[in-house]
């Protein structure tokens, strides 16, 4: 994981920032799935409260070349600026960037009610607790290609550390164990 590419989105009046970021991330996910790539991590160097306008892809130079050659952005290329593959400095920090999920969801509540595992009174308490424990992390709103359902993928940022931890990434470029280089 010694090279990176920045994908900088360029929103305009036709394509708002959040919509464009969601579409680009979806395209990236499809490309990583097609390649069965577990060696590409993502970071968001402009992250503050929002994820920002840059998705940074970390991997080997060969993997990043293959990703770019497959034109993974497709029709969104006009809304993005892709940097060349750049070498990562040796003196950077590292952090995990992963998915975070709520363990209390509306779908889970429906299943509990359907099974008869929960009383109406317990269901009220479950709902109250579910809404009080909402996730306020930044997220992508993605659309399933198979059933067109929308779902949110909340992003969690781990602590910044001195040494990298190797491991595998999912097809969204996220990992609970493996770190990515962290720099602006």
CORBEL-V916928 format. One record per residue. N is the residue number from 0. BURIAL is + if it has 16 or more other C-alpha atoms within 10 Angstrom, else -. Layout:
[[N BURIAL] [N BURIAL]]
//
This chain:
[[0 +] [1 -] [2 +] [3 +] [4 +] [5 +] [6 +] [7 +] [8 +] [9 +] [10 +] [11 -] [12 -] [13 -] [14 -] [15 -] [16 +] [17 +] [18 -] [19 +] [20 +] [21 +] [22 +] [23 +] [24 +] [25 +] [26 +] [27 +] [28 +] [29 +] [30 +] [31 +] [32 -] [33 -] [34 -] [35 -] [36 +] [37 +] [38 +] [39 +] [40 +] [41 +] [42 +] [43 +] [44 +] [45 -] [46 -] [47 -] [48 -] [49 -] [50 +] [51 +] [52 +] [53 +] [54 +] [55 +] [56 +] [57 +] [58 +] [59 +] [60 +] [61 -] [62 +] [63 +] [64 -] [65 -] [66 +] [67 -] [68 -] [69 -] [70 -] [71 +] [72 +] [73 -] [74 -] [75 +] [76 -] [77 -] [78 +] [79 +] [80 -] [81 +] [82 -] [83 -] [84 +] [85 -] [86 -] [87 +] [88 -] [89 -] [90 -] [91 -] [92 +] [93 +] [94 +] [95 +] [96 +] [97 +] [98 +] [99 -] [100 -] [101 -] [102 -] [103 -] [104 -] [105 -] [106 -] [107 -] [108 +] [109 -] [110 -] [111 -] [112 -] [113 -] [114 -] [115 -] [116 -] [117 +] [118 -] [119 -] [120 -] [121 -] [122 +] [123 -] [124 -] [125 +] [126 -] [127 -] [128 -] [129 +] [130 -] [131 -] [132 -] [133 -] [134 -] [135 -] [136 +] [137 +] [138 +] [139 +] [140 +] [141 +] [142 -] [143 -] [144 -] [145 -] [146 -] [147 -] [148 -] [149 -] [150 -] [151 -] [152 +] [153 +] [154 +] [155 +] [156 +] [157 -] [158 -] [159 -] [160 -] [161 -] [162 -] [163 +] [164 -] [165 -] [166 -] [167 +] [168 +] [169 +] [170 +] [171 +] [172 +] [173 +] [174 +] [175 +] [176 +] [177 +] [178 +] [179 +] [180 +] [181 +] [182 -] [183 -]]
//
